[in-house]
Amino acid sequence: MTAVEIASAIQTTVAQYRELYIRANSVFWDAAANGTPENLQTAADARTAMMRFESNPAEYARYRDWDQSGAAGDDPLLARQVRVLHYIFAQGQNDPELIEKISNLIKSLEETYYNFRAEVSGKKLSNNEIDKILDEERDSELRREVWESHKELGMLVAPSIRELARLRNQAAQKLGYPNFHRMSLTLNEIDPDWLYGMLDDLAKRTDAPFRTLKAELDAELSERFHVPVEDL
């Protein structure tokens, strides 16, 4: 396979993927802005189409082999394109049944996220109204009621999020990764062990200054809302 032939193959793949990518992100925006059943279904269909394209085993094998064999030669741009497509198709290696399950589960989660409204004293509040109350209100009990009502969303989506994590881990394990998180980091060219070590080190280095700033913030909030620091 010559560099010219590889470049031609990349051009075809990217043209196909570009159309799916633009379409998907356009309808994702529509669903987020207006979570009607029609918009959510259109977004789910677009997501499924992208996932099916990324799951193509022949494309995965082709770009993986070109990447691992250095088929792009001394052309760094061509080599980079091959590597990116290799990783895109690697992460997409799901069977059709799993794709349908994941896409439908995401659709269900999006429907809940986009249309959930916290209810306080019989009134449903938008996210903007919640932010305004939490920013301006001084009544601690009202603030607590608004905050806790808003967080009820977590109980609604928790089972589906756990199931989505299970399905994604299942797909990652078929590719030899321990879980989806490590696979996603690796295929986005982030070394998981380096990242975890760096974050642990960052936590150690910032713990003392964080506690100092947190104490200052707690004192300010205690005075502002007339609540003892220990009750914040």
C-alpha positions as CSV (number, residue, x, y, z in Angstrom):
1,M,0.0,0.0,0.0
2,T,1.5,3.3,-1.1
3,A,1.3,6.6,0.7
4,V,-0.9,7.9,-2.1
5,E,-3.3,5.0,-1.7
6,I,-3.4,5.5,2.1
7,A,-4.1,9.2,1.7
8,S,-7.0,8.4,-0.8
9,A,-8.5,5.9,1.7
10,I,-8.3,8.5,4.5
11,Q,-10.0,11.1,2.3
12,T,-12.9,8.7,1.7
13,T,-13.2,7.7,5.4
14,V,-13.0,11.3,6.6
15,A,-15.6,12.5,4.1
16,Q,-18.1,9.9,5.3
17,Y,-17.3,10.5,9.0
18,R,-17.5,14.2,8.6
19,E,-21.1,14.0,7.3
20,L,-22.1,11.8,10.2
21,Y,-20.3,13.9,12.8
22,I,-21.8,17.3,11.7
23,R,-25.3,15.8,11.4
24,A,-25.0,14.2,14.9
25,N,-23.8,17.3,16.7
26,S,-26.4,19.5,15.0
27,V,-29.3,17.3,16.2
28,F,-27.6,16.8,19.6
29,W,-27.9,20.6,20.0
30,D,-31.6,20.5,19.0
31,A,-32.3,17.8,21.6
32,A,-30.5,19.7,24.3
33,A,-32.3,22.9,23.5
34,N,-35.7,21.4,23.2
35,G,-36.0,17.8,24.5
36,T,-39.1,16.8,22.6
37,P,-39.6,13.1,21.8
38,E,-39.0,13.8,18.1
39,N,-35.7,15.7,18.8
40,L,-34.5,13.0,21.2
41,Q,-35.3,10.2,18.7
42,T,-33.5,12.1,15.9
43,A,-30.5,12.5,18.1
44,A,-30.5,8.8,19.1
45,D,-30.7,7.8,15.4
46,A,-27.7,10.1,14.5
47,R,-25.7,8.7,17.5
48,T,-26.5,5.1,16.4
49,A,-25.4,5.9,12.8
50,M,-22.1,7.3,14.1
51,M,-21.5,4.3,16.4
52,R,-22.2,1.9,13.6
53,F,-19.7,3.6,11.3
54,E,-17.1,3.6,14.1
55,S,-17.7,-0.1,14.7
56,N,-16.7,-1.2,11.2
57,P,-14.2,-4.1,11.9
58,A,-12.6,-3.9,8.5
59,E,-11.8,-0.2,8.8
60,Y,-10.5,-0.8,12.3
61,A,-8.2,-3.6,11.1
62,R,-7.0,-1.5,8.1
63,Y,-6.0,1.6,10.1
64,R,-4.6,-0.4,13.0
65,D,-2.3,-2.4,10.6
66,W,-1.2,0.7,8.8
67,D,-0.5,2.5,12.1
68,Q,1.4,-0.4,13.7
69,S,3.4,-1.1,10.5
70,G,4.4,2.5,9.9
71,A,2.8,2.3,6.4
72,A,2.7,6.1,6.2
73,G,6.4,6.2,6.0
74,D,8.2,9.5,6.7
75,D,5.0,11.7,6.2
76,P,4.2,12.9,9.8
77,L,0.8,14.3,8.8
78,L,-0.3,11.1,7.1
79,A,1.0,9.0,10.0
80,R,-1.0,11.2,12.4
81,Q,-4.2,10.8,10.4
82,V,-3.7,7.0,10.4
83,R,-3.2,7.0,14.2
84,V,-6.3,9.1,14.9
85,L,-8.5,6.9,12.7
86,H,-7.0,3.8,14.2
87,Y,-8.0,5.0,17.7
88,I,-11.4,6.2,16.6
89,F,-12.3,2.8,15.2
90,A,-10.7,1.0,18.1
91,Q,-12.9,2.7,20.6
92,G,-15.9,2.0,18.4
93,Q,-15.6,-1.8,18.3
94,N,-19.0,-2.7,19.5
95,D,-21.4,-5.3,18.2
96,P,-24.8,-4.1,16.7
97,E,-26.8,-5.3,19.7
98,L,-24.6,-3.4,22.2
99,I,-24.7,-0.3,20.1
100,E,-28.5,-0.3,20.2
101,K,-28.5,-0.8,24.0
102,I,-26.0,2.0,24.6
103,S,-27.7,4.4,22.2
104,N,-31.2,3.8,23.7
105,L,-29.8,4.1,27.2
106,I,-28.2,7.4,26.4
107,K,-31.5,8.6,24.8
108,S,-33.3,7.7,28.0
109,L,-30.8,9.6,30.2
110,E,-30.9,12.6,27.9
111,E,-34.7,12.7,28.1
112,T,-34.5,12.8,31.9
113,Y,-31.6,15.3,32.0
114,Y,-33.1,17.7,29.5
115,N,-36.6,17.7,30.8
116,F,-36.1,17.4,34.6
117,R,-37.3,20.4,36.6
118,A,-36.9,20.7,40.3
119,E,-40.2,21.3,42.1
120,V,-40.4,23.6,45.2
121,S,-43.7,24.4,46.9
122,G,-45.6,23.1,44.0
123,K,-43.7,25.2,41.4
124,K,-41.3,23.7,38.8
125,L,-38.1,25.7,38.5
126,S,-35.8,26.1,35.5
127,N,-32.0,25.8,36.0
128,N,-31.7,29.5,35.6
129,E,-34.3,30.1,38.4
130,I,-32.4,27.7,40.6
131,D,-29.1,29.4,40.0
132,K,-30.8,32.8,40.8
133,I,-32.2,31.6,44.1
134,L,-28.9,30.0,45.1
135,D,-27.0,33.1,44.2
136,E,-29.3,35.7,45.8
137,E,-31.5,34.0,48.4
138,R,-30.5,34.4,52.1
139,D,-33.1,32.1,53.6
140,S,-31.1,28.9,54.4
141,E,-34.1,26.6,54.6
142,L,-35.4,27.7,51.2
143,R,-31.9,27.3,49.7
144,R,-31.7,23.8,51.1
145,E,-35.1,22.9,49.7
146,V,-34.2,24.2,46.3
147,W,-30.8,22.5,46.3
148,E,-32.1,19.1,47.5
149,S,-35.0,19.2,45.0
150,H,-32.6,19.9,42.2
151,K,-30.4,17.0,43.3
152,E,-33.3,14.5,43.1
153,L,-32.3,14.2,39.4
154,G,-29.4,12.0,40.6
155,M,-31.8,9.3,42.0
156,L,-33.7,9.2,38.8
157,V,-30.7,8.6,36.5
158,A,-28.4,6.6,38.8
159,P,-29.6,3.1,37.7
160,S,-29.3,4.0,34.0
161,I,-25.8,5.5,34.5
162,R,-24.7,2.4,36.3
163,E,-26.0,0.2,33.5
164,L,-24.3,2.4,30.9
165,A,-21.0,2.1,32.7
166,R,-21.5,-1.7,32.8
167,L,-22.2,-1.9,29.0
168,R,-19.2,0.4,28.2
169,N,-16.9,-1.7,30.4
170,Q,-18.2,-4.8,28.7
171,A,-17.2,-3.4,25.3
172,A,-13.8,-2.2,26.6
173,Q,-13.0,-5.6,28.1
174,K,-13.6,-7.3,24.8
175,L,-10.7,-5.1,23.5
176,G,-8.4,-6.1,26.4
177,Y,-8.9,-3.1,28.6
178,P,-9.9,-3.4,32.3
179,N,-12.7,-0.8,31.9
180,F,-14.0,1.9,29.6
181,H,-12.3,4.7,31.6
182,R,-8.8,3.4,31.0
183,M,-9.6,2.6,27.4
184,S,-11.0,6.0,26.7
185,L,-7.9,7.7,28.2
186,T,-5.5,5.4,26.4
187,L,-7.1,5.9,23.0
188,N,-7.1,9.6,23.6
189,E,-3.4,9.3,24.1
190,I,-3.4,9.9,27.8
191,D,-1.4,7.5,30.0
192,P,-3.9,6.5,32.8
193,D,-1.1,5.8,35.3
194,W,0.6,9.1,34.6
195,L,-2.7,10.9,35.0
196,Y,-3.6,9.2,38.2
197,G,-0.2,9.8,39.6
198,M,-0.2,13.5,38.6
199,L,-3.6,14.0,40.2
200,D,-2.5,12.3,43.4
201,D,0.5,14.5,43.5
202,L,-1.6,17.6,42.8
203,A,-3.9,16.7,45.7
204,K,-1.0,16.4,48.1
205,R,0.5,19.7,47.0
206,T,-2.8,21.6,47.2
207,D,-4.4,20.1,50.3
208,A,-3.0,22.6,52.8
209,P,-3.8,25.8,50.8
210,F,-7.2,24.4,49.9
211,R,-8.0,23.9,53.6
212,T,-6.9,27.4,54.3
213,L,-9.1,28.9,51.6
214,K,-12.0,26.6,52.6
215,A,-11.8,27.9,56.2
216,E,-12.0,31.5,54.9
217,L,-14.9,30.7,52.7
218,D,-16.8,28.9,55.5
219,A,-16.3,31.9,57.8
220,E,-17.7,34.2,55.1
221,L,-20.7,31.9,54.4
222,S,-21.4,31.4,58.1
223,E,-21.7,35.2,58.5
224,R,-23.6,35.7,55.4
225,F,-26.3,33.1,56.1
226,H,-26.2,33.2,59.9
227,V,-25.3,29.5,60.1
228,P,-22.6,28.0,62.3
229,V,-19.6,26.8,60.4
230,E,-20.1,23.3,61.6
231,D,-23.6,23.3,60.0
232,L,-22.5,24.4,56.6
